[in-house]
Amino acid sequence: MSATLKHIVLWKLKEQAEGADKATNARKLKALLDSCAEIVPGILKFEAVIAQPGLEATYDVLLNSEFVSVEALDAYQVHPTHVAIKPFVAAVREARQCMDYLS
């Protein structure tokens, strides 16, 4: 069995951006990410979540995804649907962390 590529991304959002508060932008970011869940072949898992009050979190939104290969992730990265959400993400994020690894 071949390894899968895990792609984990976390975003810390600004308190205010794009005319909205952090909670509103977190919900919008999750919805935009959800719209990318099946845009290319080779996505095995695609879960966008918002930090939940009362549970420990240092970031606001997380993407936990798995791809069949580096090529599948590369296809996702350049897909027009994914590229189209990048300006919003850039406008609302304070910080971003990412880790890709084979499992």
N, C-alpha and C positions, 0 to 999 in steps of 0.2 A: 504494500500500500504506500502510495507516495505522500509526501508531507503536504500539509495545507499551509497557506500563508495567512497569518493573523495580522490584521490591520486595526490598531487601537488608536483612537484620537480623542483628546480631551480639550475642551474649550472653557476658559474662564471669560465670562462676559462682562462688559462695562455696565455700570449701574444704569446709565441712560445712553441710548444711541438710536439713531434713525427715528427719533420722535417717540420712542417707547421705552418702558422700563425693562430691567433685566428679565423678569419673569415672562413678560410678553415676548421678548426676543428669544428666550429659551424655547418657548412653545413654537414660535415660527421656525427657528432653526431645526428643531426636531421634525416638524412637518416637512421642511425642505429636504432633510436627510432621508426621511421615510420615502419621499418621492424618488429617491435614487436606488431603492432596495432591489430592483430587478432590471436595471437598465442595461446590463451586459451579461452574457453567459459567463458562468464560472463563479458567481457569487453563491457561497454556501450558507453564509449567515450574515445578517445585517440588522443590527439592533441599535437604535438611537434611544437614549434615555436622558431624562432630566434629573438632576440631583433632588432628592426627596427631603423635605424638612424633617428634622429630628434624627436623621442618619448622617454619619460623618461623610463629608465631601469637601474637597479643596477646589474642585472645579465644578462647573455648572451643567455642562452637557457632555455626554460620552457617546462615541460611536465604537461599537464592538463588532467587528466584521471579520469574515473569513473568505478567502478566495482559493480556487483550485491551483493557482499559479501566480507567479510574478506578472506574467503576461496578462492575466485576467485583471489584476489590480491596475496595471498600466492602462488597460482599455477603459476601466472605470474612471481613472484620473482624468482622462482626456475626453470623456463622453460629454456632449453638449449639455445634457441635463445637469451633470455634476459641475461643469465649468460655469454654468449660469448662476449657481448659488454662491460662488466664491466672493463676488463683490459684497453681498449681504454679510457673509461670515467675516470678511475683513473689516467691515464697518462696525460690527457689534462686539468683536472679540477684543479682550484685553491681553490674553495670552493663549497659546496653543501648545500642546504636547502631543507627540506621535511616537508610536513604536510599531515597527513591523518585524515579525519573526516567523520562522518556519517551525511547524510543530508536527 
